[in-house]
Amino acid sequence: MLMETVKHYTTKDVIKKVGISRNTLFLWFKLKKIPETSRNRNGHRIFSDDDVKKIINYKDKLILPKK
């Protein structure tokens, strides 16, 4: 039987990959703009590839202010 390994990301990995701040990510969770993710036994969020795609899709729908 072949075991499928699933890549999981930390919050730090996700904010770097998506290009948003930690506060923005947590605000989107609070406002229910993106679905809540799984948590590890310590209560820290763990993100799958699918979770990251959903966050990127939401970000791409927004018109972000220019820096």
N, C-alpha and C positions, 0 to 999 in steps of 0.2 A: 504494500500500500504506500503510495507516495504522499508525503506530508507537504502540504502547501504552506509556505512561510509568507506571512503577511507583514508588510513593513508598517511600523508604527512610528509616529513622530511626537515629539514633545511640543509644548506651547512655543518654546524658543525656536525650534525648527520651523514651525508653521509660520510664525510672524516674519522670519527671514525669507522663507520660500514665497509667501504671498506678497510681502512688501507693505505690511501694515504695522501699526504699533500694537503693543500688548493691550493698551487701554481700548483701542478700537475693537479688537477681537472680543474682549470681554463685554463691551457695550453691545455688540451685535448679539452675543448670547443672551444678555439681559433683556434686550428688546425683542428677542425671539426672531431675529432676522435670519439666523442660521440655526440648524438643529443642534441640540446638546450632544456631546460626544461621550464615549465611554470614559471610565476612570479606573486607574489602577488601585491596588489595595491601599495605597497611601492617600487616595483621594485626588491625585493629580490627573488632569485630563490627558488622555492618549488619543491621538488622531490617526485614522487610517488614510489610505490614499483616497478613498471615496469622500471622507470628511474634508480633506484638503481641496478636492475638486469642487465640492459644494461651496466652500469659502471663496475660492477663486471665481466661481460663477457669480456669486453674489457681488463680489467686488467689481467684476466686469460690468455688471448692470448699473452700477452707480456712476455718477459724474463727480469725480473727485476734484477738489480745489487744486489749482496749480501751485507749485511750491516756489 
